[in-house]
Amino acid sequence: MSVTPFALEGFEMKPFTSSSGRRRNIYRSGAGPAVVVIHEMPVTLPYVLSSLARACVNREFTLLALNKTSPIVDYLRELAAHEHHECGGPGVGALDF
């Protein structure tokens, strides 16, 4: 059974699969350039356990800013390129909370 949290009402959910095969649901609302929102708070227990072994999102944003790479940064770059193509605009914004 799939439950859409109240906070996501009004958003369109679509799957995004990266070239490495990583599949995640993305949520869209509104118009204009894409903004990728990344949260550090895991939702499910398996995700919590897998997240403990990874570095925090701030590290990934630092790598992104320094034009370095990691599996997460590669995924974010690919997602940003995909969403830029879908939404248009001068670029893609990113927000960590």
Rosetta silent file (secondary structure, phi, psi, omega in degrees, C-alpha in Angstrom):
SEQUENCE: MSVTPFALEGFEMKPFTSSSGRRRNIYRSGAGPAVVVIHEMPVTLPYVLSSLARACVNREFTLLALNKTSPIVDYLRELAAHEHHECGGPGVGALDF
SCORE:     score description
SCORE:     0.000 S_00000001
   1 L     0.000  131.734 -179.438    0.000    0.000    0.000 S_00000001
   2 L  -104.598  131.055  179.971    1.374    3.404   -0.988 S_00000001
   3 L  -119.787  127.127  176.089    0.623    6.428    1.149 S_00000001
   4 L   -93.135  117.581  178.840    1.304    9.978   -0.008 S_00000001
   5 L   -58.490  148.704 -178.191    2.165   12.163    2.988 S_00000001
   6 H   -52.851  -38.750 -176.998   -0.032   15.222    3.457 S_00000001
   7 H   -63.396  -15.792 -177.367    2.933   17.520    2.801 S_00000001
   8 H  -103.932    4.118  175.992    3.169   16.155   -0.742 S_00000001
   9 L   -59.968  139.194 -179.080   -0.439   16.723   -1.759 S_00000001
  10 L    91.286   -5.495  177.549   -0.539   18.732   -4.947 S_00000001
  11 L   -99.414  146.999  174.021    2.747   17.311   -6.198 S_00000001
  12 E   -93.143  127.851  179.489    3.075   15.023   -9.208 S_00000001
  13 E  -100.206  130.327  176.877    5.147   11.915   -8.426 S_00000001
  14 E  -138.192  144.306  175.331    7.295   10.378  -11.184 S_00000001
  15 E   -78.551  146.919  172.693   10.069    7.803  -11.012 S_00000001
  16 E  -127.141  125.817  177.906   13.576    8.791  -12.090 S_00000001
  17 E  -115.519  123.118 -179.758   16.103    6.095  -12.915 S_00000001
  18 L   -77.536  171.137  179.659   19.746    7.103  -13.281 S_00000001
  19 L   -65.435  -20.634  177.433   22.133    5.536  -15.775 S_00000001
  20 L   -86.301   -1.755  178.038   23.532    3.419  -12.909 S_00000001
  21 L    93.567    1.116  178.364   20.061    1.971  -12.309 S_00000001
  22 L   -73.621  122.787 -177.875   19.285    3.864   -9.096 S_00000001
  23 E  -114.037  129.651  176.991   15.545    4.554   -9.058 S_00000001
  24 E  -139.180  151.481  173.467   13.886    7.158   -6.853 S_00000001
  25 E   -82.222  137.739  173.923   10.557    8.923   -6.944 S_00000001
  26 E  -115.810  152.726 -176.513   10.717   12.634   -7.682 S_00000001
  27 E  -122.870  131.422 -178.285    7.949   15.108   -6.906 S_00000001
  28 E  -122.993  144.654  174.161    7.055   18.111   -9.059 S_00000001
  29 L  -155.112  145.091  176.016    4.833   21.099   -8.486 S_00000001
  30 L    82.104 -164.811 -177.466    4.518   24.495  -10.106 S_00000001
  31 L  -135.622  162.429  177.846    6.325   25.900  -13.092 S_00000001
  32 L   106.810 -172.539 -177.763    9.742   27.327  -13.824 S_00000001
  33 L   -58.246  150.006  179.910   13.304   26.136  -13.258 S_00000001
  34 L   -73.710  146.870  170.859   13.791   22.972  -11.207 S_00000001
  35 E  -128.116  120.741  178.947   14.871   23.074   -7.579 S_00000001
  36 E   -91.673  121.333  179.412   16.222   19.833   -6.135 S_00000001
  37 E  -107.305  124.497 -177.549   15.425   19.516   -2.419 S_00000001
  38 E  -121.293  124.476  178.250   17.482   16.975   -0.503 S_00000001
  39 L  -106.815  150.050 -179.185   16.711   16.073    3.069 S_00000001
  40 L   -94.004  -10.550 -176.558   19.094   14.357    5.469 S_00000001
  41 L   -85.062  109.816  178.176   16.400   12.780    7.652 S_00000001
  42 L   -63.609  155.950 -175.195   15.832    9.161    6.587 S_00000001
  43 L  -104.591  -44.088 -176.630   12.213    7.941    6.458 S_00000001
  44 L  -110.965  157.326 -178.383   12.293    4.167    6.789 S_00000001
  45 H   -57.790  -47.116  177.411   14.371    1.913    9.055 S_00000001
  46 H   -58.916  -36.906  179.230   16.268    0.216    6.183 S_00000001
  47 H   -68.514  -38.941  177.745   17.071    3.662    4.792 S_00000001
  48 H   -58.676  -48.203 -177.711   18.215    4.848    8.236 S_00000001
  49 H   -63.803  -40.169  179.314   20.581    1.896    8.535 S_00000001
  50 H   -72.040  -29.616 -178.931   22.014    2.367    5.047 S_00000001
  51 H   -72.355  -29.205 -178.627   22.368    6.120    5.612 S_00000001
  52 H   -61.561  -28.538 -178.762   24.459    5.681    8.745 S_00000001
  53 L   -82.126  -14.043 -178.091   27.276    4.273    6.644 S_00000001
  54 L   -97.204  159.778  175.781   27.249    7.260    4.255 S_00000001
  55 L   -76.506  163.101 -177.905   28.571   10.757    4.771 S_00000001
  56 L   -71.504  164.100 -177.513   26.128   13.619    5.298 S_00000001
  57 H   -62.875  -32.462  179.290   24.574   15.594    2.466 S_00000001
  58 H   -58.030  -38.875  177.271   26.715   18.650    3.272 S_00000001
  59 H   -61.333  -40.445 -178.680   29.806   16.696    2.249 S_00000001
  60 H   -66.592  -39.444  176.856   28.147   15.868   -1.058 S_00000001
  61 H   -64.923  -35.595  176.853   27.322   19.536   -1.721 S_00000001
  62 H   -64.125  -45.919  177.751   30.964   20.394   -1.002 S_00000001
  63 H   -60.637  -41.418  178.713   32.131   17.788   -3.510 S_00000001
  64 H   -60.542  -46.016 -179.031   29.608   19.128   -6.033 S_00000001
  65 H   -65.249  -32.392 -179.250   30.863   22.707   -5.539 S_00000001
  66 L   -87.976    7.762 -179.175   34.495   21.600   -5.919 S_00000001
  67 L    58.199   36.327  175.401   33.639   19.752   -9.167 S_00000001
  68 L  -101.948 -175.799 -173.601   34.580   16.440   -7.557 S_00000001
  69 L  -135.470  158.426  172.787   32.642   13.216   -7.698 S_00000001
  70 L  -164.974  167.347  178.247   30.982   10.528   -5.602 S_00000001
  71 H   -57.828  -38.637 -179.641   28.081    8.171   -6.304 S_00000001
  72 H   -70.613  -43.412  179.007   25.634   10.665   -4.763 S_00000001
  73 H   -62.342  -42.009  177.439   27.125   13.651   -6.614 S_00000001
  74 H   -59.886  -43.498  178.480   26.981   11.733   -9.896 S_00000001
  75 H   -62.307  -45.346 -179.408   23.305   10.941   -9.237 S_00000001
  76 H   -62.817  -40.633  177.673   22.551   14.582   -8.370 S_00000001
  77 H   -62.625  -43.139 -179.809   24.247   15.850  -11.522 S_00000001
  78 H   -67.089  -41.833  176.874   22.266   13.414  -13.652 S_00000001
  79 H   -62.431  -44.126  179.661   19.001   14.286  -11.890 S_00000001
  80 H   -61.714  -42.817  178.592   19.694   18.015  -12.299 S_00000001
  81 H   -63.201  -42.035  178.935   20.400   17.599  -16.020 S_00000001
  82 H   -62.456  -47.522 -177.988   17.202   15.566  -16.427 S_00000001
  83 H   -69.864  -32.729  175.465   15.083   18.110  -14.552 S_00000001
  84 H   -62.635  -41.936  177.548   16.657   21.030  -16.406 S_00000001
  85 H   -63.432  -41.371 -178.321   15.621   19.349  -19.652 S_00000001
  86 H   -72.281  -40.216 -171.099   12.087   18.736  -18.297 S_00000001
  87 H  -102.480  -21.731 -176.015   11.518   22.138  -16.659 S_00000001
  88 L    76.001 -164.218  179.322   13.754   24.535  -18.574 S_00000001
  89 L    99.946  173.625 -177.186   15.117   27.673  -17.009 S_00000001
  90 L   -76.255  -13.232 -179.092   18.584   29.121  -16.624 S_00000001
  91 L   177.680 -164.129  178.720   19.734   26.313  -14.344 S_00000001
  92 L  -127.989  130.165  176.303   18.752   24.066  -11.443 S_00000001
  93 E   -89.314  159.340  177.027   18.716   25.148   -7.811 S_00000001
  94 E  -136.379  141.025 -178.167   19.545   22.848   -4.909 S_00000001
  95 E  -137.472  133.037  178.611   18.420   23.013   -1.294 S_00000001
  96 E  -114.555  126.121  173.098   19.509   20.870    1.643 S_00000001
  97 L  -150.518    0.000    0.000   17.383   20.639    4.773 S_00000001
